[in-house]
Amino acid sequence: MTLTLQQLTGSNFAYQQLPFERFLDDAAALGRERLELWGIAPQFHIPQVSDAEARAVRRSAQARGLSVHCLTPEQVMYPVNVASPVTWLRAASIAMFRRAAELAAELGAELLLLTPGRGFEDEPLEAAWRRSVDAVGEIAAYAETLGVACVLEPLQRVESNLVNDSRTLARMLDEIGSSNVGAVLDTVGMAVAGESVDDYFDSLGDRVRHVHLVDGSPAGHLAWGDGELPLAEYLTALERRGYGGRMTFELFGDGTYAFDPRPVVERCLSAVTSALPR
């Protein structure tokens, strides 16, 4: 399968400090067709958004020739943790994702992105692992009733003590045992773990259903050219392994991308255009 530029989504990861319409306008102007929507305040704060407001976002996107592919609720900066030993936090986190699945359906999104959470650093790992497996399984089962598939993303060790690489991700997906949960390959998380694209596909095969394509040193979630990761090598490997899903620039950096994100996205698109296998 040949990789194309149209597999790249438009995403609002650097647009938090701008009106949401500015993001939609830029995404359309830059030739994107599908979106990964970051569920962040004030643009799309999951606990605040009504069904009607989600449908209005869908219409605004459609008016610009866009559609939402993936909904990614904020779940690292916010107090969201499906593996927490604190009962109220775990319950509230599961409820938030169930609500996110409902909103994903209203948006017409195919995917809902989840992360595994983390346990206390001084508790037995298996206890937190079991809480995570049970919670992700519950969320995925509910999302399936709404026609929404889930994808689970490994986190860096500073973010989670549960799933940090492709092998543990494969183990968790096996234990969840649901065809409605796939895998996310994040190039920064992959690099920090010392892994390659081939490692992911060797461990997960066609369960890799979404890619965060981002530069780093090796961490950082940087625009391409601001880090040291081998973009052309990654794209060649993704094409060789027959990846046909979407790819997203998850641009955080040090916060300065938010000053004027469009040129940063343009730079990333240009880098991918130059690095795509010929």
C-alpha contacts under 8 A as a table, 3 or more apart, distances in Angstrom:
res1	aa1	res2	aa2	distance
1	M	239	E	6.05
1	M	240	R	7.49
1	M	242	G	4.91
1	M	243	Y	6.89
1	M	244	G	6.85
2	T	239	E	5.83
2	T	242	G	7.56
3	L	7	Q	7.26
3	L	235	L	7.69
3	L	238	L	7.81
3	L	239	E	5.70
3	L	243	Y	7.60
3	L	244	G	7.15
3	L	276	L	7.15
3	L	277	P	7.65
4	T	7	Q	5.77
4	T	8	L	7.99
4	T	276	L	7.60
5	L	8	L	5.76
5	L	269	L	7.88
5	L	272	V	7.51
5	L	273	T	6.82
6	Q	9	T	7.41
6	Q	32	R	6.82
6	Q	33	E	7.24
7	Q	244	G	7.68
7	Q	245	G	6.63
7	Q	246	R	4.69
7	Q	247	M	5.87
8	L	32	R	7.15
8	L	34	R	7.78
8	L	246	R	5.78
8	L	247	M	4.72
8	L	248	T	5.68
8	L	249	F	7.86
9	T	32	R	5.97
9	T	33	E	6.87
9	T	34	R	5.09
9	T	35	L	4.90
9	T	36	E	6.18
9	T	246	R	6.56
9	T	247	M	6.08
9	T	248	T	5.31
9	T	249	F	7.72
10	G	27	A	5.25
10	G	32	R	5.60
10	G	33	E	7.45
10	G	34	R	6.31
10	G	35	L	4.66
10	G	36	E	6.26
10	G	248	T	7.04
10	G	249	F	7.90
11	S	14	A	7.93
11	S	23	F	7.85
11	S	27	A	7.58
11	S	35	L	5.65
11	S	36	E	4.95
11	S	37	L	5.88
11	S	38	W	7.15
11	S	248	T	6.78
11	S	249	F	6.96
11	S	250	E	7.41
12	N	15	Y	4.90
12	N	16	Q	6.94
12	N	23	F	6.21
12	N	36	E	7.43
12	N	37	L	6.23
12	N	38	W	6.06
13	F	16	Q	6.83
13	F	38	W	6.19
13	F	249	F	7.95
13	F	250	E	5.79
13	F	251	L	5.61
13	F	252	F	6.65
14	A	17	Q	7.88
14	A	250	E	7.95
14	A	251	L	5.72
14	A	252	F	6.17
14	A	255	G	7.96
14	A	257	Y	6.01
14	A	258	A	4.85
14	A	261	P	5.89
15	Y	18	L	5.38
15	Y	19	P	7.68
15	Y	20	F	7.45
15	Y	23	F	6.40
15	Y	258	A	5.80
15	Y	261	P	6.66
16	Q	19	P	7.78
16	Q	20	F	7.96
16	Q	40	I	7.29
16	Q	41	A	7.45
16	Q	42	P	7.28
16	Q	43	Q	6.92
16	Q	258	A	7.12
17	Q	258	A	6.50
17	Q	259	F	7.89
18	L	22	R	6.70
18	L	23	F	7.62
19	P	22	R	5.39
19	P	23	F	7.08
19	P	43	Q	7.53
20	F	23	F	5.25
20	F	24	L	6.55
20	F	43	Q	5.91
21	E	24	L	5.00
21	E	25	D	6.04
22	R	25	D	5.13
22	R	26	D	6.15
23	F	26	D	5.18
23	F	27	A	6.08
24	L	27	A	5.12
24	L	28	A	6.22
24	L	61	A	6.60
24	L	64	R	7.49
25	D	28	A	5.30
25	D	29	A	6.09
25	D	64	R	7.40
26	D	29	A	4.98
26	D	30	L	6.01
26	D	262	R	6.68
27	A	30	L	5.21
27	A	31	G	6.54
27	A	32	R	5.46
27	A	33	E	7.94
28	A	31	G	5.26
28	A	32	R	5.54
28	A	33	E	7.14
28	A	64	R	6.12
28	A	65	G	7.01
28	A	66	L	6.90
29	A	32	R	7.58
30	L	266	E	7.51
32	R	35	L	7.55
32	R	66	L	7.21
33	E	65	G	6.55
33	E	66	L	4.86
33	E	67	S	6.53
34	R	66	L	5.63
34	R	67	S	5.01
34	R	68	V	5.58
34	R	69	H	5.64
35	L	66	L	7.07
35	L	67	S	6.08
35	L	68	V	4.58
35	L	69	H	5.36
35	L	70	C	6.68
36	E	68	V	6.18
36	E	69	H	5.76
36	E	70	C	4.65
36	E	71	L	5.90
36	E	72	T	7.03
36	E	248	T	7.05
37	L	68	V	6.83
37	L	69	H	7.92
37	L	70	C	6.20
37	L	71	L	4.95
37	L	72	T	5.98
38	W	44	F	7.34
38	W	71	L	6.26
38	W	72	T	4.86
38	W	73	P	5.79
38	W	74	E	6.61
39	G	43	Q	7.10
39	G	44	F	4.72
39	G	45	H	5.44
39	G	46	I	6.19
39	G	71	L	6.81
39	G	72	T	5.70
39	G	73	P	4.15
39	G	74	E	5.44
40	I	43	Q	5.84
40	I	44	F	5.20
40	I	45	H	4.87
40	I	46	I	7.48
40	I	73	P	6.68
40	I	74	E	5.59
41	A	44	F	5.67
41	A	45	H	4.56
42	P	45	H	6.08
44	F	48	Q	7.74
44	F	49	V	6.48
45	H	48	Q	5.47
45	H	49	V	6.15
45	H	73	P	7.89
46	I	49	V	5.48
46	I	73	P	6.91
46	I	96	M	7.06
46	I	99	R	7.22
46	I	100	A	6.16
46	I	103	L	7.91
47	P	96	M	6.79
47	P	99	R	7.62
49	V	53	E	6.05
49	V	54	A	6.68
50	S	53	E	5.10
50	S	54	A	6.30
50	S	103	L	7.96
51	D	54	A	5.11
51	D	55	R	6.26
51	D	103	L	6.43
51	D	106	E	6.48
52	A	55	R	5.08
52	A	56	A	6.20
53	E	56	A	4.92
53	E	57	V	6.34
54	A	57	V	5.09
54	A	58	R	6.33
54	A	103	L	6.28
54	A	106	E	5.97
54	A	107	L	5.77
55	R	58	R	4.92
55	R	59	R	6.25
55	R	106	E	5.73
55	R	107	L	5.90
56	A	59	R	5.05
56	A	60	S	6.14
57	V	60	S	5.03
57	V	61	A	6.17
57	V	107	L	7.13
58	R	61	A	5.20
58	R	62	Q	6.14
58	R	67	S	6.90
58	R	68	V	7.29
58	R	106	E	7.73
58	R	107	L	5.17
58	R	108	G	7.32
59	R	62	Q	4.95
59	R	63	A	6.06
60	S	63	A	5.20
60	S	64	R	6.82
61	A	64	R	5.36
61	A	65	G	6.50
61	A	66	L	4.79
61	A	67	S	5.79
61	A	68	V	7.65
62	Q	65	G	4.88
62	Q	66	L	4.94
62	Q	67	S	5.93
63	A	66	L	7.27
67	S	108	G	7.51
67	S	109	A	7.71
68	V	71	L	7.41
68	V	107	L	6.43
68	V	108	G	6.40
68	V	109	A	5.06
68	V	110	E	7.82
69	H	108	G	7.53
69	H	109	A	4.63
69	H	110	E	5.39
69	H	111	L	6.26
70	C	104	A	7.69
70	C	109	A	5.41
70	C	110	E	6.05
70	C	111	L	4.48
70	C	112	L	5.66
70	C	113	L	6.98
71	L	100	A	7.77
71	L	104	A	6.09
71	L	109	A	6.65
71	L	111	L	6.30
71	L	112	L	4.98
71	L	113	L	6.26
72	T	112	L	6.07
72	T	113	L	4.90
72	T	114	L	7.30
73	P	97	F	7.84
73	P	100	A	7.12
73	P	113	L	7.18
73	P	114	L	7.89
74	E	77	M	6.74
74	E	78	Y	6.37
75	Q	78	Y	5.32
75	Q	79	P	6.99
75	Q	80	V	5.17
75	Q	81	N	7.32
75	Q	115	T	7.54
76	V	79	P	7.20
76	V	80	V	6.85
76	V	159	E	7.48
79	P	89	L	7.67
80	V	89	L	7.03
80	V	90	R	7.60
80	V	92	A	7.74
80	V	93	S	5.11
80	V	117	G	7.67
81	N	84	S	5.42
81	N	89	L	6.74
81	N	90	R	5.87
81	N	93	S	5.76
81	N	116	P	7.68
81	N	117	G	4.66
81	N	118	R	6.63
82	V	89	L	7.67
82	V	90	R	4.84
82	V	91	A	7.51
82	V	93	S	5.48
82	V	94	I	6.01
82	V	116	P	6.75
82	V	117	G	5.32
82	V	118	R	7.66
82	V	131	R	7.16
82	V	132	S	5.84
82	V	135	A	6.03
82	V	136	V	7.59
83	A	90	R	6.29
83	A	116	P	6.85
83	A	117	G	5.00
83	A	118	R	5.32
83	A	119	G	5.82
83	A	128	A	5.44
83	A	129	W	7.09
83	A	130	R	7.96
83	A	131	R	4.99
83	A	132	S	4.55
83	A	135	A	7.38
84	S	87	T	7.19
84	S	89	L	6.54
84	S	90	R	5.25
84	S	117	G	7.07
84	S	118	R	6.29
84	S	119	G	5.48
84	S	120	F	7.44
84	S	128	A	7.02
84	S	131	R	7.57
85	P	90	R	7.09
85	P	119	G	6.59
85	P	120	F	7.34
85	P	128	A	7.17
86	V	89	L	5.52
86	V	90	R	6.24
87	T	90	R	5.33
87	T	91	A	6.10
88	W	91	A	5.16
88	W	92	A	5.97
89	L	92	A	5.12
89	L	93	S	5.99
90	R	93	S	5.07
90	R	94	I	6.24
91	A	94	I	5.25
91	A	95	A	6.19
92	A	95	A	5.01
92	A	96	M	6.10
93	S	96	M	5.02
93	S	97	F	6.42
94	I	97	F	5.23
94	I	98	R	6.21
94	I	135	A	6.55
94	I	139	I	6.80
95	A	98	R	5.04
95	A	99	R	6.16
96	M	99	R	5.10
96	M	100	A	6.10
97	F	100	A	4.70
97	F	101	A	6.14
97	F	139	I	6.57
98	R	101	A	5.11
98	R	102	E	6.56
98	R	139	I	5.87
98	R	142	Y	6.82
98	R	143	A	7.06
99	R	102	E	5.07
99	R	103	L	6.34
100	A	103	L	4.98
100	A	104	A	5.99
100	A	112	L	7.59
101	A	104	A	4.96
101	A	105	A	6.31
101	A	112	L	6.57
101	A	142	Y	7.71
101	A	143	A	5.32
101	A	146	L	7.37
101	A	148	V	6.75
102	E	105	A	5.22
102	E	106	E	6.48
102	E	143	A	7.44
102	E	146	L	6.97
103	L	106	E	4.92
103	L	107	L	6.14
104	A	107	L	5.01
104	A	108	G	6.13
104	A	109	A	5.07
104	A	110	E	7.48
104	A	111	L	7.47
104	A	112	L	6.80
104	A	148	V	7.04
105	A	108	G	5.04
105	A	109	A	5.97
105	A	110	E	7.80
105	A	146	L	6.31
105	A	147	G	6.97
105	A	148	V	6.40
106	E	109	A	7.69
109	A	112	L	7.59
109	A	148	V	7.05
110	E	147	G	7.64
110	E	148	V	5.35
110	E	149	A	6.05
111	L	148	V	5.79
111	L	149	A	4.91
111	L	150	C	5.36
111	L	151	V	6.74
112	L	148	V	6.86
112	L	149	A	6.26
112	L	150	C	4.71
112	L	151	V	6.25
113	L	150	C	5.80
113	L	151	V	4.96
113	L	152	L	6.01
113	L	153	E	7.23
114	L	136	V	7.72
114	L	150	C	6.89
114	L	151	V	6.01
114	L	152	L	4.80
114	L	153	E	6.29
115	T	152	L	5.42
115	T	153	E	5.17
115	T	154	P	6.53
115	T	155	L	7.22
116	P	132	S	5.78
116	P	133	V	7.96
116	P	136	V	7.43
116	P	152	L	7.19
116	P	153	E	7.41
116	P	154	P	7.15
116	P	155	L	7.87
116	P	160	S	7.47
116	P	162	L	6.83
116	P	163	V	6.61
117	G	132	S	6.73
117	G	160	S	6.03
117	G	162	L	7.30
118	R	128	A	6.67
118	R	132	S	7.92
118	R	159	E	7.57
118	R	160	S	4.77
118	R	161	N	5.49
118	R	162	L	5.95
119	G	123	E	7.08
119	G	125	L	7.01
119	G	127	A	7.88
119	G	128	A	4.84
119	G	129	W	7.74
119	G	160	S	7.74
119	G	161	N	6.77
119	G	162	L	7.59
120	F	123	E	5.49
120	F	128	A	7.81
121	E	161	N	7.46
123	E	127	A	7.55
123	E	128	A	7.94
124	P	127	A	5.73
124	P	128	A	7.26
125	L	128	A	5.47
125	L	129	W	6.13
125	L	161	N	7.82
125	L	162	L	7.45
126	E	129	W	4.81
126	E	130	R	6.08
127	A	130	R	5.31
127	A	131	R	6.47
128	A	131	R	5.08
128	A	132	S	6.21
128	A	162	L	7.61
129	W	132	S	5.15
129	W	133	V	6.19
129	W	162	L	6.33
130	R	133	V	5.11
130	R	134	D	6.09
131	R	134	D	5.26
131	R	135	A	6.05
132	S	135	A	5.12
132	S	136	V	6.01
133	V	136	V	5.40
133	V	137	G	5.99
133	V	172	M	6.58
133	V	175	E	6.94
133	V	176	I	5.72
134	D	137	G	5.16
134	D	138	E	6.15
134	D	176	I	7.28
135	A	138	E	5.09
135	A	139	I	6.21
136	V	139	I	5.11
136	V	140	A	5.98
136	V	176	I	7.40
137	G	140	A	5.15
137	G	141	A	6.08
137	G	176	I	5.51
137	G	177	G	7.94
137	G	178	S	7.23
138	E	141	A	5.22
138	E	142	Y	6.33
139	I	142	Y	5.22
139	I	143	A	6.10
140	A	143	A	4.98
140	A	144	E	6.06
140	A	149	A	7.09
140	A	150	C	6.02
140	A	178	S	7.69
140	A	180	N	6.27
140	A	181	V	6.49
141	A	144	E	5.18
141	A	145	T	6.74
141	A	178	S	7.93
141	A	180	N	7.51
142	Y	145	T	5.38
142	Y	146	L	6.96
143	A	146	L	5.19
143	A	147	G	6.45
143	A	148	V	5.08
143	A	149	A	6.44
143	A	150	C	7.35
144	E	147	G	5.00
144	E	148	V	5.35
144	E	149	A	6.14
144	E	180	N	6.56
145	T	148	V	7.56
149	A	180	N	5.21
149	A	181	V	6.35
149	A	182	G	7.89
150	C	180	N	6.03
150	C	181	V	4.74
150	C	182	G	6.24
151	V	181	V	5.26
151	V	182	G	4.45
151	V	183	A	5.03
151	V	184	V	5.99
151	V	209	R	7.09
151	V	210	H	7.31
152	L	169	L	7.93
152	L	181	V	6.85
152	L	182	G	6.19
152	L	183	A	5.02
152	L	184	V	5.73
153	E	169	L	7.94
153	E	183	A	6.17
153	E	184	V	4.70
153	E	185	L	6.88
153	E	186	D	7.38
154	P	163	V	5.13
154	P	164	N	4.96
154	P	165	D	6.07
154	P	166	S	7.52
154	P	169	L	6.56
154	P	184	V	7.31
154	P	185	L	7.87
154	P	186	D	7.82
154	P	189	G	7.07
155	L	158	V	7.96
155	L	159	E	5.81
155	L	160	S	5.80
155	L	163	V	6.29
155	L	164	N	5.11
155	L	165	D	7.80
155	L	189	G	6.28
156	Q	159	E	5.30
156	Q	160	S	6.29
156	Q	164	N	5.45
156	Q	189	G	5.68
156	Q	192	V	7.09
156	Q	193	A	7.50
157	R	160	S	5.16
157	R	161	N	5.76
157	R	164	N	5.99
158	V	161	N	7.61
160	S	163	V	6.66
160	S	164	N	7.10
161	N	164	N	7.28
162	L	168	T	7.82
163	V	168	T	5.48
163	V	169	L	5.73
163	V	172	M	7.92
164	N	168	T	6.87
164	N	169	L	7.43
164	N	189	G	7.45
164	N	193	A	6.87
165	D	168	T	5.74
165	D	169	L	6.19
165	D	189	G	7.62
165	D	190	M	6.69
165	D	193	A	6.09
165	D	195	E	7.60
166	S	169	L	4.94
166	S	170	A	6.06
166	S	190	M	7.94
166	S	199	D	7.02
166	S	200	Y	5.33
166	S	203	S	6.14
166	S	204	L	7.18
167	R	170	A	5.12
167	R	171	R	6.32
167	R	200	Y	7.87
167	R	203	S	5.89
168	T	171	R	4.93
168	T	172	M	6.17
169	L	172	M	5.13
169	L	173	L	6.18
169	L	183	A	7.54
170	A	173	L	5.15
170	A	174	D	6.07
170	A	203	S	6.25
170	A	204	L	5.88
171	R	174	D	5.06
171	R	175	E	6.27
172	M	175	E	5.09
172	M	176	I	6.13
173	L	176	I	5.04
173	L	177	G	6.11
173	L	178	S	7.37
173	L	181	V	7.08
173	L	182	G	7.56
174	D	177	G	5.07
174	D	178	S	7.91
178	S	181	V	5.85
179	S	182	G	7.32
182	G	207	R	4.89
182	G	208	V	6.08
182	G	209	R	5.86
183	A	204	L	7.55
183	A	207	R	5.57
183	A	208	V	4.59
183	A	209	R	5.71
183	A	210	H	6.72
184	V	208	V	5.88
184	V	209	R	6.21
184	V	210	H	4.84
184	V	211	V	5.56
184	V	212	H	7.35
185	L	189	G	7.88
185	L	190	M	7.05
185	L	200	Y	7.25
185	L	208	V	6.69
185	L	210	H	6.37
185	L	211	V	4.76
185	L	212	H	6.22
186	D	189	G	5.32
186	D	190	M	5.91
186	D	211	V	5.71
186	D	212	H	4.47
186	D	213	L	6.33
186	D	214	V	7.43
187	T	190	M	4.90
187	T	191	A	6.00
187	T	211	V	7.67
187	T	212	H	6.27
187	T	213	L	5.65
187	T	214	V	5.94
187	T	215	D	7.28
188	V	191	A	5.07
188	V	192	V	6.08
188	V	213	L	7.97
188	V	214	V	6.35
188	V	215	D	6.55
188	V	216	G	5.89
188	V	218	P	6.14
188	V	219	A	5.55
188	V	220	G	7.34
188	V	221	H	6.50
189	G	192	V	5.18
189	G	193	A	6.23
189	G	219	A	7.29
190	M	193	A	5.24
190	M	194	G	6.40
190	M	195	E	5.22
190	M	196	S	6.53
190	M	197	V	7.85
191	A	194	G	4.96
191	A	195	E	5.61
191	A	196	S	7.01
191	A	218	P	5.91
191	A	219	A	7.64
191	A	229	L	7.88
192	V	195	E	7.60
192	V	218	P	5.78
192	V	219	A	6.28
195	E	199	D	6.05
195	E	200	Y	7.65
196	S	199	D	5.07
196	S	200	Y	6.67
197	V	200	Y	5.25
197	V	201	F	6.50
197	V	234	Y	6.45
197	V	237	A	6.26
197	V	238	L	6.84
198	D	201	F	5.11
198	D	202	D	5.84
198	D	237	A	6.87
198	D	241	R	7.71
199	D	202	D	5.05
199	D	203	S	6.13
200	Y	203	S	5.23
200	Y	204	L	5.77
200	Y	205	G	7.32
200	Y	208	V	7.65
201	F	204	L	4.98
201	F	205	G	4.39
201	F	206	D	7.18
201	F	208	V	7.06
201	F	241	R	7.24
202	D	205	G	5.87
204	L	207	R	5.40
204	L	208	V	6.29
205	G	208	V	6.39
206	D	209	R	7.09
208	V	211	V	7.81
208	V	243	Y	7.97
209	R	245	G	5.76
209	R	246	R	7.67
210	H	245	G	5.84
210	H	246	R	5.67
210	H	247	M	6.31
211	V	245	G	7.58
211	V	246	R	6.39
211	V	247	M	4.66
211	V	248	T	6.34
212	H	247	M	5.63
212	H	248	T	4.82
212	H	249	F	5.99
212	H	250	E	6.17
213	L	247	M	6.00
213	L	248	T	5.60
213	L	249	F	5.33
213	L	250	E	7.05
214	V	221	H	5.64
214	V	222	L	5.99
214	V	223	A	6.35
214	V	224	W	6.55
214	V	248	T	7.82
214	V	249	F	5.56
214	V	250	E	6.14
214	V	251	L	7.17
215	D	218	P	7.43
215	D	219	A	7.88
215	D	220	G	7.39
215	D	221	H	5.81
215	D	222	L	4.76
215	D	223	A	5.68
215	D	224	W	5.08
215	D	225	G	7.20
215	D	226	D	6.89
215	D	227	G	5.25
215	D	228	E	6.75
215	D	229	L	5.57
215	D	231	L	7.69
216	G	219	A	4.58
216	G	220	G	4.88
216	G	221	H	5.52
216	G	222	L	5.34
216	G	223	A	7.99
216	G	226	D	7.27
216	G	227	G	4.47
216	G	228	E	6.00
216	G	229	L	6.01
217	S	220	G	6.42
217	S	227	G	5.01
217	S	228	E	5.39
217	S	229	L	6.92
218	P	227	G	7.16
218	P	228	E	6.77
218	P	229	L	6.68
220	G	252	F	7.44
220	G	253	G	5.61
220	G	254	D	7.85
221	H	250	E	6.36
221	H	251	L	5.60
221	H	252	F	5.55
221	H	253	G	5.44
222	L	226	D	5.92
222	L	227	G	6.31
222	L	250	E	7.89
222	L	251	L	5.76
222	L	252	F	6.45
222	L	253	G	4.89
223	A	226	D	5.61
223	A	227	G	7.39
223	A	249	F	7.62
223	A	251	L	6.19
223	A	253	G	7.47
223	A	264	V	6.62
223	A	265	V	7.61
223	A	267	R	7.59
223	A	268	C	6.06
224	W	227	G	6.57
224	W	231	L	7.77
224	W	267	R	7.19
224	W	268	C	5.30
224	W	271	A	6.51
225	G	228	E	7.26
225	G	268	C	7.99
225	G	271	A	7.73
230	P	233	E	5.34
230	P	234	Y	6.33
231	L	234	Y	5.14
231	L	235	L	6.22
231	L	272	V	7.47
231	L	275	A	6.69
232	A	235	L	5.15
232	A	236	T	6.04
232	A	272	V	7.84
232	A	275	A	4.72
232	A	276	L	6.49
232	A	277	P	7.41
233	E	236	T	5.20
233	E	237	A	6.19
234	Y	237	A	5.18
234	Y	238	L	6.15
235	L	238	L	5.05
235	L	239	E	6.16
235	L	275	A	7.27
235	L	276	L	6.19
235	L	277	P	6.96
236	T	239	E	5.23
236	T	240	R	6.10
236	T	276	L	7.19
236	T	277	P	5.77
237	A	240	R	4.95
237	A	241	R	6.07
238	L	241	R	5.17
238	L	242	G	6.33
238	L	243	Y	5.39
239	E	242	G	5.07
239	E	243	Y	5.80
239	E	277	P	7.80
240	R	243	Y	7.74
249	F	265	V	7.75
249	F	268	C	7.64
251	L	257	Y	7.38
252	F	255	G	5.96
252	F	257	Y	6.94
253	G	256	T	7.07
253	G	257	Y	6.83
254	D	257	Y	7.54
255	G	258	A	5.87
255	G	259	F	7.92
256	T	259	F	5.55
256	T	260	D	7.94
257	Y	260	D	6.02
257	Y	261	P	5.23
257	Y	264	V	6.72
258	A	261	P	5.37
260	D	263	P	6.81
260	D	264	V	7.55
261	P	264	V	5.21
261	P	265	V	6.33
262	R	265	V	5.13
262	R	266	E	6.14
263	P	266	E	4.88
263	P	267	R	6.11
264	V	267	R	5.09
264	V	268	C	6.41
265	V	268	C	5.05
265	V	269	L	6.21
266	E	269	L	5.09
266	E	270	S	6.13
267	R	270	S	5.10
267	R	271	A	6.18
268	C	271	A	5.04
268	C	272	V	6.29
269	L	272	V	5.22
269	L	273	T	6.11
270	S	273	T	5.01
270	S	274	S	6.27
271	A	274	S	5.25
271	A	275	A	6.15
272	V	275	A	4.92
272	V	276	L	5.82
273	T	276	L	5.61
